[in-house]
Amino acid sequence: MTFSLKKEEKLFCYRFAETGDITEAARLSGISGGDAYEKGCEILSKPQARKLISKHREFVSGQAVSDIKTALRRIAFSKPNDAVTVAMKEGFDEKNADLFAVSEIKKIEGKGVEIKLAGKVEALRLLYEIEKNDFDRKKSDSFISALKGTVCPDLDDDE
């Protein structure tokens, strides 16, 4: 007899797949109190919970790679114009500024402004590596699929 997971247990599974931390996943899914760890362990002991976690981890890992590639593209192709405007103009509305590639803006008294941007070349290098690995993986998957489709003739012992 299989039992389906309760809503709270499903939410715990999603949070655990994302965080990998039993206590944090319990807290984020609404399980409070000192026994959150124990309740989390109890949920993890259910086969249907482990199956849901496994499925969600596959989804999350695919999303993570896509999110990383998007972030690297933003860094690599962003312009520093908004960062310079924010640093130089008092009262500039930072809410609408694209500061994604900015790691630090520091106003130095009497000396000016220091703006540190994320490395565009490094972002491009990382993006290239991710894309290359993805291409190589797809190429090897295609090769393996082709091999699986081939038929080897049976050889007689005397050949």
C-alpha positions as CSV (number, residue, x, y, z in Angstrom):
1,M,0.0,0.0,0.0
2,T,1.4,3.4,-1.0
3,F,0.5,6.6,0.6
4,S,0.7,10.0,-1.1
5,L,2.6,12.8,0.4
6,K,0.9,15.6,2.3
7,K,1.2,19.1,1.0
8,E,3.7,20.0,3.7
9,E,5.8,17.0,2.9
10,K,5.9,17.8,-0.8
11,L,7.0,21.3,0.0
12,F,9.7,19.9,2.3
13,C,10.9,17.7,-0.6
14,Y,11.1,20.6,-3.0
15,R,13.0,22.7,-0.4
16,F,15.3,19.9,0.4
17,A,16.1,19.3,-3.2
18,E,17.1,22.9,-3.5
19,T,19.0,23.4,-0.2
20,G,20.2,19.9,0.7
21,D,19.7,21.0,4.4
22,I,17.1,19.1,6.4
23,T,16.5,21.8,9.1
24,E,16.4,24.6,6.5
25,A,14.1,22.7,4.2
26,A,11.8,22.0,7.2
27,R,11.8,25.6,8.2
28,L,11.1,26.9,4.7
29,S,8.2,24.4,4.3
30,G,6.5,25.6,7.5
31,I,7.6,22.8,9.8
32,S,8.6,24.7,12.9
33,G,9.8,23.9,16.4
34,G,12.7,22.0,17.8
35,D,11.7,18.8,16.1
36,A,12.0,20.1,12.6
37,Y,15.1,18.0,11.9
38,E,13.3,14.8,13.1
39,K,10.2,15.6,11.1
40,G,12.5,16.2,8.0
41,C,14.2,12.8,8.6
42,E,10.9,11.1,8.9
43,I,9.8,12.6,5.5
44,L,13.1,11.5,3.9
45,S,12.5,8.0,5.1
46,K,9.5,7.7,2.7
47,P,10.3,6.2,-0.7
48,Q,7.8,8.6,-2.5
49,A,9.6,11.6,-0.9
50,R,13.0,10.4,-2.1
51,K,11.6,9.9,-5.6
52,L,10.1,13.4,-5.6
53,I,13.4,14.9,-4.4
54,S,15.3,13.1,-7.1
55,K,13.0,14.4,-9.8
56,H,13.1,17.9,-8.5
57,R,16.9,17.9,-8.2
58,E,17.1,16.9,-11.9
59,F,14.9,19.9,-12.7
60,V,16.8,22.3,-10.4
61,S,20.2,21.3,-11.8
62,G,19.0,21.9,-15.3
63,Q,17.6,25.3,-14.3
64,A,20.8,26.2,-12.4
65,V,22.9,25.7,-15.5
66,S,20.5,27.8,-17.5
67,D,20.5,30.5,-14.8
68,I,24.3,30.5,-14.6
69,K,24.6,30.9,-18.4
70,T,22.1,33.8,-18.3
71,A,24.0,35.5,-15.5
72,L,27.4,35.1,-17.3
73,R,25.9,36.6,-20.5
74,R,24.6,39.6,-18.6
75,I,28.1,40.1,-17.1
76,A,29.9,39.6,-20.3
77,F,27.7,41.9,-22.4
78,S,26.7,44.5,-19.9
79,K,27.7,48.2,-20.1
80,P,29.1,50.1,-17.1
81,N,27.0,53.2,-18.0
82,D,24.5,52.8,-15.1
83,A,27.3,52.2,-12.6
84,V,29.1,55.3,-13.6
85,T,25.8,57.3,-13.5
86,V,25.0,56.0,-10.0
87,A,28.5,56.8,-8.7
88,M,28.6,60.3,-10.2
89,K,25.1,61.7,-9.7
90,E,23.6,62.3,-6.3
91,G,19.9,61.3,-6.0
92,F,20.0,59.0,-9.1
93,D,17.3,56.4,-8.9
94,E,19.3,53.1,-8.5
95,K,16.2,51.0,-8.7
96,N,16.0,51.2,-12.5
97,A,19.8,51.0,-13.0
98,D,21.4,47.8,-14.4
99,L,24.1,47.1,-11.8
100,F,24.3,43.4,-12.3
101,A,28.0,43.3,-13.3
102,V,29.0,45.7,-10.5
103,S,30.7,44.1,-7.5
104,E,31.4,47.3,-5.6
105,I,31.0,51.0,-5.8
106,K,33.0,53.0,-3.3
107,K,33.1,56.8,-2.9
108,I,36.5,57.8,-1.6
109,E,36.4,61.1,0.2
110,G,38.2,63.8,-1.8
111,K,39.7,61.3,-4.2
112,G,36.7,60.2,-6.4
113,V,34.9,57.0,-7.0
114,E,36.1,53.4,-7.4
115,I,33.9,51.0,-9.3
116,K,34.7,47.3,-9.4
117,L,33.0,45.3,-12.2
118,A,32.9,41.6,-12.6
119,G,35.4,40.3,-15.1
120,K,33.9,40.2,-18.6
121,V,36.7,38.1,-20.0
122,E,36.4,35.6,-17.1
123,A,32.6,35.5,-17.7
124,L,33.1,34.8,-21.4
125,R,35.7,32.1,-20.6
126,L,33.3,30.4,-18.1
127,L,30.4,30.6,-20.5
128,Y,32.6,29.1,-23.3
129,E,33.5,26.2,-21.0
130,I,29.9,25.5,-20.0
131,E,28.8,25.6,-23.7
132,K,31.7,23.4,-24.8
133,N,31.0,20.8,-22.1
134,D,27.3,20.8,-23.0
135,F,28.2,20.4,-26.7
136,D,30.6,17.6,-25.9
137,R,28.1,15.8,-23.7
138,K,25.4,16.0,-26.4
139,K,27.9,14.7,-29.0
140,S,28.8,11.7,-26.7
141,D,25.1,11.1,-26.0
142,S,24.5,11.0,-29.7
143,F,27.4,8.6,-30.3
144,I,26.2,6.3,-27.5
145,S,22.6,6.4,-28.9
146,A,24.0,5.4,-32.4
147,L,26.0,2.6,-30.8
148,K,22.9,1.3,-29.1
149,G,21.0,1.2,-32.4
150,T,23.6,-1.0,-34.1
151,V,23.3,-4.7,-34.3
152,C,26.3,-7.0,-34.0
153,P,26.0,-10.2,-36.0
154,D,26.5,-13.4,-34.1
155,L,29.9,-14.9,-35.0
156,D,30.3,-18.7,-35.3
157,D,33.0,-20.2,-33.1
158,D,35.1,-21.2,-36.1
159,E,35.3,-17.7,-37.6
